[in-house]
Amino acid sequence: MFLYLLDLLLIIMIIALSLKYIMQRQVDNEIKKLHKDTGLSVEPVKEEDLQRLPPLVQKWMKASGVVGKEMVQKAKIKQKGHLRISPQAPWKAFSAEQNVNYVKPAFIWYAKIKMYPLILVYGLDKYLNGQGNMSIRLMSAISLSKASGSEINQGSLLRYLAEIMWQPSAALRDYIQWEEIDESSARAVMSYRGVTAGGVFKFNQEGLPQSFTASRYRENQGKYNLDEWYVQVSDYKEIQSTFLPARGQLSWMLPEGEFQWMQLEITELIQEIY
């Protein structure tokens, strides 16, 4: 009986590892497609290139160190942190790698979430060709959830927009339009592949972003509601000669109160200009 159980466990492990390998190959192929659409190297950003931006956003470009450098075409971002699915749920540790295209907006976020000892859940969040797609698998084998559609497309676009805080030169892209609200905040509206959405960036006295707020679709018991989505960043560091936030906290601001669902730290960021 013991040998039978041992053989069964071995078979399950082999299947799980095989499925993990297949999933990783699929992710790698998607990443290749994502990076295929980047452009050629461009001229360094000049101060006159900032003139179409509101003064507050110009200040951000200068404070972050964008001026004098080529616009970043793509990036690889490694993260670690904790997340949870509800205010009552326990925090779960995760590690993730995200690849981003800033020429033709796209990202692939692939995460490993430690649910329990020896049990991993894999999350894949994609934004390609203007369409969002999210999937979660248990041990790479069992599909736990999938999501796509117009609400996901809107949410993925807003995520992309918020995350330009980790890549300031993207603020200069034509698919983002800016409007200054007051001395510490500016509204950004992004349009891509038939979807338009926007939010408000809040800046500190040094001109660096502190937060992003937007109305984003949130799934709740099979239905989507527009709720306030809040991203706060902190701990600015110099990464490849650009000042970027090393930490972030993501929350839903619900009628019953704030639901912080993710705490993340950037462990590595590689920028490419071609």
C-alpha positions in Angstrom: 0.0 0.0 0.0 2.8 2.4 0.9 4.6 1.7 -2.4 1.4 2.2 -4.3 0.9 5.6 -2.7 4.5 6.5 -3.3 4.1 5.6 -7.0 0.9 7.6 -7.2 2.6 10.7 -5.6 5.5 10.3 -8.0 3.1 10.2 -11.0 1.3 13.3 -9.8 4.5 15.2 -9.3 5.7 14.3 -12.8 2.4 15.5 -14.3 2.5 18.7 -12.3 6.1 19.4 -13.4 5.2 18.6 -17.0 2.3 21.0 -16.9 4.4 23.7 -15.3 7.0 23.3 -18.1 4.2 23.6 -20.7 2.8 26.7 -19.0 6.2 28.3 -18.8 6.8 27.6 -22.5 3.5 29.3 -23.3 4.4 32.3 -21.2 7.8 32.5 -22.8 6.2 32.5 -26.3 3.8 35.3 -25.3 6.8 37.3 -24.0 8.6 36.9 -27.4 5.5 38.2 -29.2 5.3 41.1 -26.7 8.9 42.2 -27.3 8.6 41.7 -31.1 6.6 45.0 -31.5 9.1 47.4 -30.0 10.6 50.1 -32.2 14.0 51.3 -33.1 16.2 53.4 -30.8 15.1 57.0 -30.6 16.7 60.4 -29.8 17.2 61.3 -26.2 14.3 63.2 -24.6 14.9 67.0 -24.7 13.3 69.7 -22.6 11.4 71.0 -25.5 9.7 67.5 -25.8 8.1 68.2 -22.5 6.3 71.4 -23.6 3.0 69.6 -24.5 2.8 68.3 -20.9 1.3 70.2 -18.0 3.9 71.9 -15.8 3.4 69.4 -13.0 4.1 66.4 -15.3 7.1 68.3 -16.8 8.4 68.6 -13.2 8.0 64.8 -12.8 10.0 64.1 -16.0 12.8 66.3 -14.8 12.8 65.0 -11.2 12.8 61.4 -12.3 15.8 61.9 -14.6 14.1 61.2 -18.0 15.5 64.3 -19.8 18.6 63.5 -21.7 17.9 59.7 -21.9 16.2 57.7 -24.7 12.6 56.7 -24.1 12.4 53.2 -22.7 10.9 50.7 -25.2 10.5 47.7 -22.9 11.2 46.5 -19.4 11.4 43.5 -17.2 10.3 44.0 -13.7 10.7 41.5 -10.8 8.5 41.8 -7.8 7.8 40.1 -4.4 5.2 40.8 -1.8 1.9 39.7 -0.3 -1.7 39.6 -1.6 -5.1 38.5 -0.4 -8.5 38.0 -2.0 -10.7 39.6 0.7 -10.4 41.8 3.7 -10.8 38.7 6.0 -8.4 36.5 4.1 -4.8 35.9 5.2 -1.9 37.4 3.3 -0.1 35.1 0.9 3.5 35.6 -0.3 4.1 35.9 -4.0 6.9 36.5 -6.4 6.4 37.7 -10.0 8.0 38.8 -13.2 6.4 41.3 -15.5 7.5 42.1 -19.1 6.2 45.4 -20.5 6.1 47.0 -24.0 5.8 50.8 -24.0 5.7 51.3 -27.7 2.6 49.2 -28.3 1.1 49.0 -24.8 1.2 45.5 -23.4 2.3 43.5 -20.4 2.6 40.0 -19.1 2.6 39.4 -15.4 3.4 35.9 -14.2 3.2 35.2 -10.5 3.9 32.3 -8.1 1.7 32.5 -5.0 2.4 30.4 -2.0 -1.0 29.4 -0.7 0.2 26.7 1.7 3.5 24.8 2.3 4.3 22.9 -0.9 1.2 24.2 -2.6 1.7 27.0 -5.3 -0.9 28.8 -7.3 0.2 30.4 -10.6 -1.3 33.7 -11.8 -1.1 35.0 -15.3 -2.3 38.6 -16.1 -1.9 39.6 -19.7 -2.7 42.8 -21.7 -2.0 42.2 -25.4 -3.5 44.0 -28.4 -5.7 46.0 -26.1 -7.3 43.0 -24.5 -6.9 41.8 -20.9 -6.9 38.2 -19.8 -6.4 36.8 -16.3 -6.1 33.1 -15.3 -5.2 31.3 -12.1 -4.0 27.7 -11.9 -3.3 25.4 -9.0 0.2 23.8 -9.3 0.0 24.7 -13.1 -2.5 21.9 -13.6 -6.0 22.8 -12.4 -7.6 26.0 -13.7 -9.2 27.9 -10.8 -10.4 30.9 -12.6 -10.3 32.8 -15.9 -11.5 36.3 -16.8 -11.7 38.3 -20.0 -14.0 40.8 -21.7 -14.7 44.5 -21.8 -14.4 45.0 -18.0 -11.1 43.2 -17.9 -9.9 45.3 -20.9 -10.6 48.5 -19.0 -9.0 47.2 -15.9 -5.9 46.1 -17.7 -5.5 49.4 -19.4 -5.8 51.2 -16.1 -3.2 49.0 -14.6 -0.9 49.7 -17.4 -1.5 53.5 -17.0 -0.9 53.4 -13.2 2.3 51.5 -13.7 4.0 54.2 -15.7 5.0 55.4 -12.3 7.7 52.7 -12.7 8.5 54.0 -16.2 8.2 57.8 -16.4 9.2 58.2 -20.0 6.0 56.4 -21.0 4.1 59.6 -19.9 5.4 61.1 -23.2 3.7 58.5 -25.4 1.0 59.7 -27.8 -1.6 57.3 -26.3 -1.7 59.3 -23.0 -3.2 62.7 -22.7 -2.6 64.9 -19.7 -4.6 67.7 -17.9 -3.4 69.4 -14.7 -6.0 69.6 -11.9 -4.1 71.6 -9.3 -0.6 72.1 -8.0 -0.3 68.5 -6.8 -2.4 66.4 -9.1 -2.9 65.7 -12.8 -5.4 63.6 -14.8 -4.1 61.2 -17.4 -6.4 59.6 -20.0 -5.2 56.7 -22.1 -6.8 55.5 -25.3 -5.7 52.3 -27.0 -7.5 49.8 -29.3 -10.9 51.3 -28.8 -10.8 51.5 -25.0 -10.4 54.9 -23.2 -10.0 55.3 -19.4 -8.2 57.6 -17.0 -7.2 58.4 -13.5 -5.5 61.0 -11.3 -1.9 61.0 -10.3 -0.9 62.8 -7.1 2.6 64.2 -6.7 4.8 65.2 -3.8 6.7 68.5 -3.4 9.7 67.0 -5.3 7.5 66.3 -8.3 7.5 62.5 -8.0 4.2 60.5 -8.1 2.7 59.4 -4.7 -0.4 57.7 -5.9 -2.9 56.9 -8.7 -6.7 56.8 -8.3 -9.2 55.6 -10.9 -12.7 54.0 -11.2 -12.0 50.4 -12.2 -14.2 47.4 -12.7 -14.0 44.9 -9.8 -15.5 41.4 -9.9 -17.8 40.6 -6.9 -19.7 37.4 -6.8 -19.9 37.1 -10.6 -20.8 40.7 -11.2 -18.7 43.8 -12.1 -18.9 47.0 -10.2 -17.1 50.3 -10.8 -15.1 51.0 -7.6 -12.4 53.3 -6.7 -9.0 51.7 -7.2 -6.0 53.2 -5.4 -2.3 52.7 -6.0 0.2 54.2 -3.6 4.0 54.1 -4.1 6.9 55.0 -1.9 10.6 54.4 -1.2 12.1 56.1 -4.3 15.5 54.8 -5.4 17.8 55.4 -8.4 17.4 52.5 -10.8 19.4 52.7 -14.0 19.9 56.5 -13.5 16.1 57.0 -13.1 14.3 57.7 -9.8 11.6 55.1 -9.4 9.4 53.8 -6.5 10.6 50.6 -5.0 7.4 49.8 -3.1 3.7 49.9 -3.8 0.4 49.2 -2.1 -2.9 48.5 -4.0 -6.3 49.0 -2.5 -10.0 49.1 -3.3 -11.8 52.0 -1.7 -15.1 50.4 -0.9 -18.2 51.9 0.8 -17.4 49.8 3.9 -13.8 51.0 3.9 -10.4 50.5 2.4 -9.5 47.0 1.3 -5.7 46.8 0.7 -5.1 43.6 -1.3 -1.5 43.8 -2.4 1.8 45.0 -1.0 4.7 44.7 -3.4 8.4 45.5 -3.7 10.5 45.9 -6.8 13.5 43.5 -6.6 14.9 44.1 -10.1 14.1 46.4 -13.0 15.8 46.1 -16.4 15.0 48.9 -18.9 15.7 48.6 -22.6 15.7 51.4 -25.2 15.6 49.3 -28.4 
